Amino acid sequence: MTELLWGPAPFSAAAVDDGLNKTGFSVGESPLNMALDAAGTDLSSAQGNIAIVIFTDANKEVMNYDAVKKSVMNLKNQYGDRLCIYPVLIGGDKEGANFLSQVAADSGCGFMVKGDDVASGQGMADFVANVFLAKAEVVEVVCVDDDGDTVCAELDKCPGTPKGAKVNEYGCWVIGDVLFDFDKANIKPEFYGQLDEAARVFEMNPGLKVEVQGNTDNVGTYKYNMGLSLRRANAVLNYLVKRGVDRSRLAARGSATHVPSHNDTPEGRALTACE
């Protein structure tokens, strides 16, 4: 008779270890065919591919080779290509090794190893990897970058990026917000660098034209904020002109609070910007 000590169940290292600890030392005959026949029933609820790992000395004096072959064929008829058998030979019986190699071959997709091959930690790790882990398919990915911004065309939401422009993950040129103090339109020195960088992009792209949009928070009247937002936009425009950008390539527009930035808090209102 055979005894099921664990599973089939989702993998649990502790549960497997507990099942192995319940395994005693075998004596007498090696009824491998009976174990394989029982596996046919035990695995009936298993989903996906199935690996049967057999540890045996395959001693012909106490093992019925013909009965084992029949049991292997029954399993293959039941589970087809889903099932592979991986015998591990304990000892050095040459006839047993040949027989187990044939068992693996009959399963259609398994292989036989010797106990010494899996006796070390690395040997067992390699065996487990070869049996249970599928090799990932190497897929060559071709990135077509039409505008040279390092973002593949299929992901680029802003094709035609100007040369030299820094882009975000979507391939869109991001100059960054130029932030102003409350009710002010003068550019703070901390933003000179990013505007200088923008001027260099204009220099590298003679046909580039840009509209500068100014925004405000929601404090004050709409009319006042429209004027303030336009003054902010013109401040950025004039800075770029001073850095060599032709005035005809720039336009300024005030948006007041039509494009607000976090107007609910004082901190958020400080983020109103010129874009």
Backbone as JSON, one array per atom type, in Angstrom:
{
  "sequence": "MTELLWGPAPFSAAAVDDGLNKTGFSVGESPLNMALDAAGTDLSSAQGNIAIVIFTDANKEVMNYDAVKKSVMNLKNQYGDRLCIYPVLIGGDKEGANFLSQVAADSGCGFMVKGDDVASGQGMADFVANVFLAKAEVVEVVCVDDDGDTVCAELDKCPGTPKGAKVNEYGCWVIGDVLFDFDKANIKPEFYGQLDEAARVFEMNPGLKVEVQGNTDNVGTYKYNMGLSLRRANAVLNYLVKRGVDRSRLAARGSATHVPSHNDTPEGRALTACE",
  "N": [[0.84, -1.19, 0.0], [0.31, 2.36, -0.36], [1.06, 5.62, 1.06], [-0.2, 8.83, 1.39], [1.53, 11.61, 2.31], [1.61, 14.35, 2.21], [-0.1, 17.02, 0.53], [-1.85, 16.88, -2.72], [-1.25, 20.4, -2.68], [-1.13, 24.02, -2.33], [2.22, 25.32, -2.43], [4.15, 25.03, 0.5], [6.83, 25.58, 2.51], [7.15, 24.75, 5.14], [5.12, 22.85, 5.41], [5.85, 20.93, 3.51], [8.29, 20.13, 4.61], [7.37, 19.04, 6.99], [5.94, 16.86, 5.98], [8.03, 15.37, 4.83], [9.45, 14.71, 7.1], [7.82, 12.83, 8.19], [8.31, 10.62, 6.75], [9.46, 7.37, 6.77], [12.11, 4.86, 7.02], [12.45, 2.74, 4.26], [11.79, -0.74, 3.79], [12.23, -4.05, 2.51], [10.36, -4.87, -0.46], [10.24, -2.62, -3.34], [7.66, -0.98, -4.17], [7.23, 0.66, -6.61], [5.53, 0.88, -8.77], [3.01, 0.75, -7.57], [3.02, 3.14, -6.15], [3.06, 4.96, -8.26], [0.63, 4.38, -9.47], [-1.1, 5.19, -7.42], [-0.51, 7.87, -7.43], [-1.76, 8.68, -9.71], [-4.4, 8.95, -8.91], [-4.14, 10.7, -6.71], [-3.29, 13.07, -7.89], [-5.37, 14.02, -9.34], [-6.8, 16.38, -9.01], [-5.02, 18.31, -9.62], [-3.84, 21.29, -11.21], [-2.61, 22.56, -14.3], [0.84, 21.97, -15.28], [2.55, 18.92, -14.32], [4.94, 17.51, -12.18], [6.58, 14.58, -11.39], [8.7, 13.41, -9.0], [10.96, 10.92, -8.37], [12.56, 9.04, -5.93], [14.73, 6.45, -5.75], [16.38, 3.21, -5.54], [16.09, 1.51, -7.58], [16.44, -1.26, -7.71], [16.46, -4.22, -9.37], [15.94, -6.68, -8.29], [14.06, -6.36, -6.34], [12.16, -4.8, -7.49], [9.5, -4.5, -9.74], [10.02, -4.17, -12.91], [8.51, -4.25, -15.3], [5.92, -3.78, -14.37], [6.21, -1.21, -13.42], [6.72, 0.2, -15.82], [4.27, -0.09, -17.07], [2.65, 1.35, -15.33], [3.68, 3.9, -15.68], [2.94, 4.39, -18.35], [0.17, 4.39, -18.04], [-0.16, 6.69, -16.5], [0.73, 8.63, -18.33], [-1.19, 8.34, -20.29], [-3.33, 9.3, -18.87], [-2.67, 11.95, -18.11], [-1.22, 13.06, -20.16], [0.81, 15.36, -22.01], [1.09, 17.07, -19.92], [2.38, 15.91, -17.8], [5.49, 15.07, -16.38], [8.27, 12.94, -15.6], [10.77, 12.57, -13.15], [13.26, 10.75, -12.26], [15.39, 9.99, -9.47], [18.32, 8.42, -8.92], [19.28, 6.4, -6.33], [22.24, 5.27, -5.09], [24.46, 3.11, -7.01], [23.59, 1.35, -9.04], [23.91, 0.06, -12.17], [22.14, -1.14, -14.0], [19.78, -0.32, -12.87], [20.07, 2.43, -13.25], [19.95, 2.62, -16.06], [17.35, 1.74, -16.44], [15.79, 3.7, -15.09], [16.43, 5.92, -16.61], [15.1, 5.22, -18.92], [12.49, 5.27, -17.96], [12.19, 8.02, -17.51], [12.45, 8.9, -20.14], [10.22, 7.69, -21.29], [8.26, 9.2, -20.15], [8.34, 11.4, -21.65], [9.27, 13.98, -21.19], [10.93, 14.21, -19.02], [13.91, 13.7, -16.96], [16.72, 11.74, -15.81], [18.62, 11.77, -12.8], [21.51, 11.25, -10.73], [21.74, 10.4, -7.24], [23.98, 11.53, -6.02], [24.31, 13.77, -7.54], [22.49, 15.58, -6.61], [23.07, 15.91, -4.01], [24.38, 18.02, -2.81], [23.8, 21.42, -1.72], [23.82, 23.27, -3.86], [23.61, 21.52, -6.0], [21.04, 20.43, -5.59], [19.57, 22.78, -5.8], [19.99, 23.44, -8.49], [18.76, 21.25, -9.68], [16.07, 21.59, -8.86], [15.54, 24.02, -10.14], [15.76, 23.27, -12.83], [13.69, 21.47, -13.03], [11.32, 22.71, -12.1], [11.25, 25.41, -12.8], [10.56, 27.56, -15.44], [12.38, 28.6, -18.28], [12.81, 31.94, -19.05], [11.55, 33.46, -21.94], [13.58, 35.04, -24.3], [13.01, 38.11, -25.54], [13.46, 40.23, -28.15], [13.42, 43.64, -28.05], [12.66, 46.28, -30.04], [13.34, 49.6, -30.13], [11.97, 52.31, -31.56], [12.91, 55.46, -32.03], [11.83, 58.28, -33.05], [12.26, 61.03, -32.74], [14.55, 61.33, -31.27], [14.52, 61.63, -28.47], [14.93, 59.75, -26.56], [12.7, 58.3, -25.81], [10.63, 55.69, -26.69], [8.84, 55.47, -29.79], [6.23, 54.39, -29.71], [5.45, 54.94, -27.17], [5.66, 57.6, -26.93], [4.13, 60.53, -26.28], [4.41, 63.04, -27.18], [5.43, 63.58, -29.96], [8.12, 64.66, -32.12], [9.89, 66.14, -30.57], [11.79, 69.0, -29.66], [15.24, 69.38, -30.54], [17.7, 68.68, -28.08], [16.05, 69.18, -25.94], [14.92, 68.48, -22.65], [12.98, 65.77, -21.61], [9.94, 64.33, -20.2], [8.73, 61.17, -18.87], [6.9, 60.57, -20.8], [7.82, 61.59, -23.11], [7.55, 64.31, -23.47], [8.44, 67.73, -23.71], [9.61, 69.34, -20.91], [9.89, 72.22, -19.36], [9.58, 73.17, -16.85], [8.0, 74.68, -14.01], [7.96, 78.2, -13.56], [8.05, 79.91, -10.76], [6.34, 82.44, -8.92], [6.46, 85.04, -6.45], [3.81, 86.03, -4.21], [1.5, 88.09, -5.83], [3.41, 89.14, -7.51], [5.54, 89.76, -10.39], [8.1, 89.47, -11.12], [10.97, 87.65, -12.12], [12.5, 85.16, -10.21], [15.9, 84.62, -9.18], [16.48, 81.89, -8.85], [15.26, 80.56, -10.89], [16.55, 81.16, -13.19], [18.34, 79.38, -14.36], [16.83, 77.22, -15.56], [15.43, 78.64, -17.46], [17.51, 79.62, -19.02], [18.37, 77.22, -20.06], [16.15, 76.6, -21.61], [16.4, 78.64, -23.49], [18.66, 77.77, -24.85], [17.64, 75.52, -26.12], [15.95, 76.75, -27.97], [17.92, 77.92, -29.55], [19.05, 75.68, -30.73], [17.01, 74.82, -32.32], [15.89, 76.3, -34.86], [13.37, 76.71, -36.01], [11.53, 76.67, -34.0], [8.68, 77.64, -32.16], [6.97, 79.12, -29.41], [4.36, 79.37, -27.03], [4.0, 81.29, -24.16], [2.5, 80.8, -21.11], [0.89, 82.48, -18.52], [-0.07, 82.16, -15.09], [-2.19, 82.57, -12.17], [-3.0, 82.65, -8.62], [-6.17, 82.16, -6.91], [-6.81, 84.39, -5.49], [-8.09, 87.62, -5.31], [-9.53, 89.77, -7.89], [-10.98, 88.67, -11.0], [-10.31, 90.26, -13.24], [-8.03, 91.65, -12.34], [-6.29, 89.52, -11.88], [-6.02, 88.48, -14.44], [-4.49, 90.47, -15.66], [-2.18, 90.3, -14.06], [-1.32, 87.68, -14.57], [-0.69, 87.9, -17.28], [1.43, 89.73, -17.15], [3.3, 88.18, -15.86], [3.73, 86.16, -17.77], [4.82, 87.73, -19.81], [7.14, 88.53, -18.51], [8.69, 86.2, -18.49], [8.85, 85.8, -21.24], [10.3, 88.13, -22.04], [12.69, 87.65, -20.72], [13.68, 85.43, -22.12], [14.01, 86.6, -24.61], [16.1, 88.39, -24.04], [18.05, 86.53, -23.77], [18.63, 85.85, -26.29], [16.61, 84.77, -27.92], [14.53, 85.18, -30.68], [12.01, 87.65, -30.81], [9.78, 87.22, -32.4], [9.31, 84.54, -32.28], [7.99, 83.93, -30.03], [5.09, 83.99, -27.94], [2.85, 85.52, -25.65], [0.53, 84.73, -23.1], [-2.06, 85.39, -20.82], [-3.64, 83.57, -18.26], [-4.94, 83.84, -15.92], [-6.85, 82.45, -13.4], [-7.72, 80.29, -14.84], [-6.2, 78.11, -15.35], [-5.52, 76.85, -12.77], [-3.29, 76.17, -9.97], [-3.42, 74.14, -7.43], [-5.07, 75.76, -5.59], [-6.23, 75.69, -3.1], [-4.88, 75.97, -0.69], [-2.56, 78.1, 1.16], [0.06, 77.29, 0.64], [-0.29, 75.87, -1.71], [-1.21, 77.9, -3.4], [1.08, 79.31, -3.73], [2.34, 77.91, -5.66], [1.44, 78.7, -8.12], [2.15, 79.56, -11.46], [4.33, 80.3, -14.29], [4.15, 78.91, -17.41]],
  "CA": [[0.0, 0.0, 0.0], [1.03, 3.64, -0.33], [0.49, 6.59, 1.98], [0.0, 10.22, 1.0], [1.97, 12.31, 3.51], [1.32, 15.79, 2.06], [-0.56, 17.5, -0.78], [-1.46, 18.09, -3.44], [-1.68, 21.65, -2.06], [-0.2, 25.11, -2.62], [3.52, 25.06, -1.81], [4.49, 25.57, 1.81], [8.07, 24.94, 2.91], [6.95, 24.08, 6.43], [4.27, 21.67, 5.21], [6.66, 19.92, 2.83], [9.26, 19.64, 5.59], [6.64, 18.17, 7.91], [5.65, 15.62, 5.27], [9.26, 14.61, 4.68], [9.82, 14.18, 8.41], [6.97, 11.68, 8.48], [8.75, 9.51, 5.92], [10.36, 6.44, 7.47], [13.03, 4.09, 6.19], [11.75, 1.65, 3.58], [12.39, -2.07, 3.85], [11.52, -5.0, 1.67], [10.19, -4.54, -1.88], [10.05, -1.22, -3.72], [6.46, -1.02, -5.02], [7.13, 1.94, -7.32], [4.32, 0.87, -9.62], [1.85, 1.06, -6.73], [3.08, 4.57, -5.85], [2.67, 5.68, -9.47], [-0.82, 4.19, -9.64], [-1.76, 6.04, -6.43], [-0.32, 9.26, -7.85], [-2.78, 8.98, -10.72], [-5.6, 9.42, -8.18], [-3.8, 11.83, -5.85], [-3.06, 14.27, -8.68], [-6.54, 14.27, -10.21], [-7.26, 17.76, -8.87], [-3.92, 19.23, -9.93], [-4.0, 22.14, -12.37], [-1.36, 22.88, -14.99], [1.84, 20.92, -15.48], [2.79, 18.05, -13.16], [6.25, 16.87, -12.12], [6.71, 13.5, -10.41], [10.1, 13.16, -8.68], [11.07, 9.59, -7.76], [13.84, 8.69, -5.31], [14.73, 4.99, -5.67], [17.61, 2.54, -5.97], [15.71, 0.78, -8.8], [17.02, -2.6, -7.66], [15.56, -5.11, -10.1], [15.62, -7.85, -7.5], [12.89, -6.07, -5.51], [11.26, -3.9, -8.21], [8.91, -5.08, -10.93], [10.22, -3.19, -13.96], [7.38, -4.26, -16.25], [4.77, -3.14, -13.72], [6.49, 0.24, -13.39], [6.52, 0.72, -17.18], [2.82, -0.03, -17.31], [2.1, 2.46, -14.53], [4.1, 5.14, -16.35], [2.1, 4.57, -19.52], [-1.16, 4.75, -17.56], [-0.11, 8.1, -16.11], [0.81, 9.44, -19.53], [-2.51, 8.32, -20.94], [-4.26, 10.09, -18.05], [-2.31, 13.37, -18.01], [-0.63, 13.52, -21.41], [2.04, 16.16, -21.97], [1.16, 17.84, -18.67], [3.11, 15.17, -16.78], [6.88, 14.66, -16.62], [8.79, 12.14, -14.49], [12.18, 12.86, -12.9], [13.81, 9.79, -11.29], [16.69, 10.24, -8.83], [18.87, 7.11, -8.59], [20.03, 6.29, -5.08], [23.18, 4.18, -5.27], [25.14, 3.08, -8.31], [23.18, 0.2, -9.83], [23.94, 0.45, -13.58], [20.9, -1.57, -14.63], [18.76, 0.58, -12.36], [20.24, 3.73, -13.91], [19.42, 2.5, -17.42], [15.89, 1.61, -16.37], [15.21, 4.98, -14.72], [16.57, 6.79, -17.79], [14.02, 4.86, -19.83], [11.26, 5.77, -17.36], [12.13, 9.45, -17.81], [12.21, 9.05, -21.57], [8.84, 7.31, -21.57], [7.37, 10.28, -19.73], [8.32, 12.35, -22.75], [9.82, 15.3, -20.91], [11.71, 14.21, -17.79], [15.29, 13.25, -17.05], [17.19, 11.03, -14.62], [19.87, 12.22, -12.2], [21.99, 10.41, -9.64], [21.61, 11.01, -5.93], [25.16, 12.36, -5.75], [24.19, 15.04, -8.27], [21.62, 16.51, -5.88], [23.4, 15.8, -2.58], [24.81, 19.32, -2.31], [22.79, 22.47, -1.81], [23.8, 23.82, -5.22], [23.09, 20.48, -6.88], [19.6, 20.36, -5.43], [19.01, 24.03, -6.34], [20.0, 23.32, -9.94], [17.73, 20.27, -10.03], [14.76, 22.23, -8.68], [15.39, 25.03, -11.19], [15.54, 22.59, -14.11], [12.41, 20.76, -13.02], [10.13, 23.5, -11.78], [11.28, 26.79, -13.28], [10.63, 27.7, -16.89], [13.29, 29.63, -18.73], [12.11, 33.07, -19.65], [11.84, 33.66, -23.36], [14.26, 36.3, -24.59], [12.31, 38.83, -26.6], [14.18, 41.43, -28.56], [12.54, 44.8, -28.16], [13.25, 47.32, -30.88], [12.81, 50.92, -29.79], [12.07, 53.3, -32.63], [12.86, 56.8, -31.43], [11.81, 59.15, -34.23], [12.71, 62.4, -32.49], [15.8, 61.34, -30.53], [14.37, 62.08, -27.07], [15.15, 58.52, -25.78], [11.42, 57.67, -25.51], [10.2, 54.93, -27.87], [7.75, 56.14, -30.5], [4.91, 53.9, -29.32], [5.14, 55.5, -25.85], [5.9, 59.04, -27.0], [2.9, 61.3, -26.43], [4.76, 64.35, -27.75], [6.41, 63.38, -31.03], [8.7, 65.89, -32.65], [10.55, 66.9, -29.49], [12.91, 69.83, -30.12], [16.57, 68.86, -30.21], [18.31, 69.17, -26.86], [15.07, 69.41, -24.88], [14.72, 67.44, -21.66], [11.59, 65.32, -21.67], [9.49, 63.45, -19.13], [8.59, 59.76, -19.27], [6.01, 60.48, -21.96], [8.46, 62.2, -24.27], [7.12, 65.7, -23.61], [9.4, 68.72, -23.23], [9.19, 69.92, -19.64], [10.79, 73.27, -18.92], [9.39, 73.32, -15.42], [7.28, 75.89, -13.61], [8.65, 79.38, -13.04], [7.16, 80.31, -9.68], [6.41, 83.85, -8.53], [5.94, 85.41, -5.14], [2.42, 86.51, -4.24], [1.22, 89.39, -6.45], [4.63, 89.62, -8.15], [5.78, 89.27, -11.75], [9.54, 89.46, -11.37], [11.53, 86.3, -12.1], [13.48, 84.98, -9.14], [17.16, 84.05, -9.71], [16.54, 80.43, -8.81], [14.68, 80.0, -12.12], [17.33, 81.58, -14.35], [18.98, 78.23, -14.99], [15.96, 76.47, -16.44], [15.1, 79.49, -18.6], [18.7, 79.61, -19.87], [18.33, 75.94, -20.77], [15.12, 76.74, -22.64], [16.95, 79.49, -24.55], [19.58, 76.93, -25.63], [16.81, 74.68, -26.99], [15.56, 77.61, -29.08], [19.08, 78.1, -30.41], [19.27, 74.44, -31.48], [15.83, 74.54, -33.15], [15.56, 77.61, -35.42], [11.97, 76.85, -36.37], [10.69, 76.46, -32.82], [7.88, 78.74, -31.64], [6.38, 78.71, -28.14], [3.48, 80.29, -26.31], [4.25, 81.32, -22.72], [1.24, 81.02, -20.41], [1.01, 82.89, -17.14], [-1.19, 81.8, -14.22], [-2.22, 83.18, -10.84], [-3.88, 81.95, -7.69], [-7.56, 82.64, -6.99], [-7.01, 85.55, -4.61], [-8.22, 88.83, -6.1], [-10.57, 89.75, -8.93], [-10.6, 88.03, -12.26], [-9.66, 91.25, -14.09], [-6.68, 91.9, -11.83], [-5.46, 88.32, -12.08], [-5.69, 88.38, -15.87], [-3.36, 91.36, -15.91], [-1.0, 89.76, -13.38], [-0.85, 86.49, -15.27], [-0.06, 88.33, -18.52], [2.72, 90.32, -16.8], [4.21, 87.07, -15.57], [4.09, 85.54, -19.05], [5.73, 88.65, -20.51], [8.43, 88.53, -17.83], [9.43, 85.05, -19.0], [9.12, 86.08, -22.65], [11.38, 89.11, -22.15], [13.94, 87.01, -20.28], [14.16, 84.61, -23.23], [14.48, 87.52, -25.66], [17.41, 88.85, -23.6], [18.99, 85.41, -23.93], [18.89, 85.65, -27.72], [15.48, 84.21, -28.66], [13.84, 86.21, -31.46], [10.67, 87.97, -30.27], [8.72, 86.69, -33.27], [9.12, 83.12, -32.01], [7.35, 83.81, -28.73], [3.8, 84.64, -27.69], [2.51, 85.51, -24.22], [-0.92, 84.69, -22.83], [-2.44, 85.3, -19.42], [-4.76, 82.65, -18.04], [-5.51, 84.09, -14.6], [-7.05, 81.2, -12.65], [-8.31, 79.25, -15.68], [-5.32, 76.94, -15.21], [-5.03, 77.03, -11.4], [-2.42, 75.13, -9.41], [-3.55, 73.89, -6.0], [-5.47, 77.02, -4.99], [-6.98, 75.47, -1.86], [-4.07, 76.29, 0.48], [-1.53, 79.11, 0.91], [1.21, 76.63, 0.02], [-0.65, 75.57, -3.08], [-1.28, 79.13, -4.18], [2.46, 79.72, -4.04], [2.79, 77.13, -6.81], [0.98, 79.26, -9.39], [3.39, 79.65, -12.2], [4.33, 80.62, -15.71], [4.54, 77.66, -18.06]],
  "C": [[0.88, 1.24, 0.0], [0.33, 4.59, 0.62], [0.81, 8.0, 1.5], [0.31, 11.04, 2.25], [1.75, 13.82, 3.43], [0.84, 16.07, 0.65], [-1.52, 16.53, -1.45], [-2.06, 19.35, -2.79], [-0.72, 22.75, -2.49], [1.09, 24.94, -1.83], [3.65, 25.77, -0.47], [5.74, 24.84, 2.28], [7.9, 24.16, 4.21], [6.14, 22.8, 6.26], [5.04, 20.55, 4.51], [7.65, 19.3, 3.81], [8.59, 18.69, 6.57], [6.33, 16.83, 7.25], [6.88, 14.74, 5.13], [9.68, 13.98, 6.01], [8.98, 12.97, 8.81], [7.39, 10.43, 7.71], [9.74, 8.64, 6.69], [11.31, 5.76, 6.51], [12.28, 2.92, 5.58], [12.52, 0.34, 3.74], [11.6, -2.98, 2.93], [11.45, -4.53, 0.23], [10.0, -3.05, -2.09], [8.88, -1.15, -4.69], [6.24, 0.29, -5.76], [5.88, 1.99, -8.19], [3.08, 1.22, -8.81], [1.83, 2.56, -6.39], [2.64, 5.39, -7.07], [1.17, 5.56, -9.73], [-1.6, 5.09, -8.67], [-1.66, 7.51, -6.82], [-1.36, 9.65, -8.9], [-4.06, 9.49, -10.09], [-5.3, 10.68, -7.37], [-3.71, 13.13, -6.63], [-4.26, 14.67, -9.53], [-7.04, 15.71, -10.13], [-6.2, 18.79, -9.25], [-4.21, 20.01, -11.21], [-2.64, 22.39, -13.0], [-0.44, 21.69, -15.12], [2.13, 20.18, -14.18], [4.18, 17.45, -13.27], [6.23, 15.81, -11.03], [8.2, 13.22, -10.22], [10.18, 11.86, -7.89], [12.47, 9.4, -7.19], [13.83, 7.17, -5.1], [16.09, 4.43, -6.06], [17.37, 1.7, -7.22], [16.35, -0.6, -8.86], [16.05, -3.6, -8.27], [15.15, -6.31, -9.29], [14.36, -7.63, -6.65], [11.92, -5.12, -6.2], [10.79, -4.58, -9.48], [8.98, -4.06, -12.06], [9.02, -3.12, -14.91], [6.16, -3.55, -15.66], [4.96, -1.63, -13.66], [6.26, 0.86, -14.76], [5.04, 0.88, -17.48], [2.2, 1.14, -16.55], [2.46, 3.81, -15.15], [3.2, 5.41, -17.55], [0.67, 4.97, -19.13], [-1.23, 6.24, -17.17], [-0.07, 9.01, -17.34], [-0.51, 9.47, -20.28], [-3.5, 9.21, -20.19], [-3.97, 11.59, -18.12], [-1.62, 13.92, -19.25], [0.64, 14.31, -21.2], [2.15, 17.02, -20.72], [2.12, 17.21, -17.67], [4.51, 14.8, -17.24], [7.39, 13.93, -15.38], [10.3, 12.34, -14.4], [12.71, 11.89, -11.84], [15.17, 10.24, -10.75], [17.21, 8.89, -8.35], [19.68, 7.19, -7.3], [20.94, 5.06, -5.2], [23.75, 4.2, -6.68], [24.79, 1.91, -9.18], [23.05, 0.62, -11.3], [22.65, 0.05, -14.29], [19.75, -0.68, -14.16], [18.84, 1.94, -13.01], [19.67, 3.7, -15.32], [17.89, 2.45, -17.41], [15.23, 2.96, -16.06], [15.34, 6.0, -15.85], [15.46, 6.51, -18.78], [12.67, 5.35, -19.3], [11.1, 7.27, -17.67], [11.83, 9.68, -19.28], [10.77, 8.71, -21.93], [7.85, 8.4, -21.14], [7.34, 11.41, -20.76], [9.0, 13.68, -22.47], [10.67, 15.34, -19.64], [13.15, 13.83, -18.04], [15.68, 12.59, -15.74], [18.48, 11.66, -14.13], [20.26, 11.23, -11.11], [21.88, 11.16, -8.32], [22.76, 11.93, -5.59], [25.05, 13.72, -6.42], [23.36, 16.07, -7.5], [21.93, 16.51, -4.39], [23.83, 17.14, -2.0], [23.67, 20.33, -2.45], [22.68, 23.02, -3.21], [23.24, 22.81, -6.2], [21.59, 20.38, -6.81], [18.93, 21.62, -6.0], [18.95, 23.98, -7.87], [18.92, 22.34, -10.42], [16.34, 20.89, -9.94], [14.51, 23.25, -9.79], [15.07, 24.37, -12.52], [14.19, 21.92, -14.19], [11.22, 21.72, -12.96], [10.11, 24.9, -12.39], [11.43, 26.82, -14.8], [11.6, 28.81, -17.25], [12.52, 30.72, -19.45], [12.53, 33.22, -21.11], [12.49, 35.03, -23.55], [13.59, 36.96, -25.78], [13.08, 40.1, -26.92], [13.19, 42.57, -28.76], [13.27, 45.88, -28.96], [12.56, 48.64, -30.56], [13.05, 51.86, -30.95], [11.86, 54.67, -32.01], [12.98, 57.83, -32.55], [12.41, 60.52, -33.96], [13.95, 62.49, -31.59], [15.71, 61.8, -29.1], [14.5, 60.93, -26.08], [13.86, 57.86, -25.34], [10.93, 56.98, -26.79], [8.93, 55.53, -28.46], [6.38, 55.69, -30.03], [4.49, 54.43, -27.95], [5.2, 57.03, -25.84], [4.59, 59.78, -27.27], [3.14, 62.69, -27.0], [5.81, 64.16, -28.83], [6.93, 64.73, -31.55], [9.35, 66.75, -31.6], [11.69, 67.74, -30.06], [14.25, 69.24, -29.7], [17.1, 69.52, -28.95], [17.35, 69.39, -25.7], [15.0, 68.23, -23.94], [13.24, 67.07, -21.62], [11.25, 64.49, -20.44], [9.31, 62.04, -19.67], [7.71, 59.56, -20.49], [6.59, 61.13, -23.2], [8.07, 63.64, -24.5], [8.15, 66.64, -22.99], [8.85, 69.38, -21.98], [10.24, 70.95, -19.23], [10.75, 73.39, -17.4], [8.69, 74.63, -15.1], [8.25, 76.99, -13.18], [7.7, 79.99, -12.01], [7.43, 81.75, -9.25], [5.93, 84.03, -7.1], [4.55, 85.99, -5.3], [2.36, 87.93, -4.81], [2.47, 90.01, -7.09], [4.76, 89.04, -9.55], [7.26, 89.31, -12.1], [10.09, 88.04, -11.2], [12.6, 86.2, -11.03], [14.72, 84.26, -9.7], [17.2, 82.54, -9.74], [15.99, 79.77, -10.07], [15.45, 80.41, -13.37], [17.88, 80.37, -15.11], [18.07, 77.5, -15.97], [15.52, 77.31, -17.63], [16.29, 79.61, -19.55], [18.75, 78.33, -20.69], [17.29, 75.98, -21.89], [15.64, 77.58, -23.8], [17.9, 78.69, -25.44], [18.8, 76.01, -26.57], [16.32, 75.48, -28.19], [16.7, 77.77, -30.07], [19.32, 76.88, -31.29], [18.14, 74.12, -32.44], [15.31, 75.85, -33.74], [14.09, 77.81, -35.76], [11.0, 76.77, -35.21], [9.98, 77.74, -32.41], [7.12, 78.25, -30.42], [5.45, 79.8, -27.63], [3.75, 80.16, -24.82], [2.94, 81.67, -22.03], [1.5, 81.38, -18.96], [-0.24, 82.56, -16.35], [-1.1, 82.58, -12.91], [-2.98, 82.27, -9.9], [-5.28, 82.56, -7.79], [-7.86, 83.76, -6.0], [-7.07, 86.8, -5.47], [-9.27, 88.68, -7.18], [-10.04, 89.09, -10.19], [-9.83, 89.01, -13.15], [-8.23, 91.5, -13.65], [-5.76, 90.71, -12.12], [-5.13, 88.09, -13.54], [-4.5, 89.26, -16.2], [-2.08, 90.83, -15.3], [-0.45, 88.55, -14.12], [-0.17, 86.86, -16.59], [1.3, 88.97, -18.24], [3.74, 89.23, -16.5], [4.67, 86.39, -16.87], [5.07, 86.42, -19.81], [7.09, 88.72, -19.85], [9.29, 87.38, -18.33], [9.8, 85.28, -20.46], [10.31, 87.03, -22.8], [12.72, 88.53, -21.7], [14.53, 86.2, -21.43], [14.68, 85.48, -24.37], [15.87, 88.03, -25.31], [18.48, 87.77, -23.76], [19.14, 85.02, -25.4], [17.76, 85.05, -28.53], [14.75, 85.33, -29.38], [12.41, 86.39, -30.95], [9.56, 87.36, -31.1], [8.44, 85.21, -33.02], [8.38, 82.87, -30.7], [6.01, 84.53, -28.7], [3.51, 84.52, -26.21], [1.0, 85.52, -24.06], [-1.15, 84.58, -21.33], [-3.67, 84.43, -19.25], [-5.45, 82.9, -16.72], [-5.64, 82.78, -13.85], [-7.7, 80.12, -13.5], [-7.48, 77.98, -15.65], [-4.7, 77.01, -13.83], [-4.13, 75.88, -10.97], [-2.61, 75.07, -7.91], [-3.95, 75.16, -5.24], [-6.13, 76.88, -3.62], [-6.2, 75.88, -0.61], [-3.08, 77.38, 0.14], [-0.3, 78.52, 0.22], [0.94, 76.32, -1.44], [-0.69, 76.8, -3.95], [0.1, 79.65, -4.56], [3.0, 78.99, -5.26], [2.28, 77.67, -8.14], [2.18, 79.74, -10.16], [3.2, 80.2, -13.59], [4.89, 79.42, -16.43], [4.94, 77.92, -19.5]]
}
